[in-house]
């Protein structure tokens, strides 16, 4: 129950948070700020595979008929009813507001709502590639131009973190802990959750601004390597536990 959870929080020697929004509810219950540490979302740093962007784009283009002369937008998520399907719906609505077909949206993933999501994207320049291996997804991220995900009711989004590890600028909804990964204006753009008009405007702006995308790409790699690796999170947690044991 809620009361039992609150009691456990109060009695804990240390709370480790993974979503900064949770801290608003937890910190008032604690006797001091030292009782909680905040870890940013993290993952093991991918091996430096030095992807051949042009070669990969050609391979994916030949396999799925994706035009090479258009910007590539990428979304990667499970296709299931609920928040995921709502995010796909908002994404499709945003793309319709762009008008024309001067882009290619690549969707990686599968699931029970695929037929409904395909219907949402009918007549749009969307390419469904199904589930792909992790290493292939990272390669696709490295060869795309923007990662686009409305992030409705998203805790933080592992795919968003993976995208930034590959230097792929992200446009996402300002939901949950997404802001713990995406630095708005630095590594990508955050928009109000569910606002298809704002999402379309962000896509339009970054598509046209090549220099901004290049800067965000560089920043995304640097921020990931600095703040979001498993090694960095382990060092933070180890320091907190040592202080707790020896303090």
Helices and strands as residue ranges (DSSP letters): H 2-11, E 15-17, H 20-26, G 27-29, G 33-35, E 36-38, H 53-64, E 71-76, H 83-98, E 103-108, H 114-120, E 126-130, H 134-142, E 146-149, H 158-165, E 170-173, G 178-180, E 188-191, H 196-208, H 210-227, H 230-246
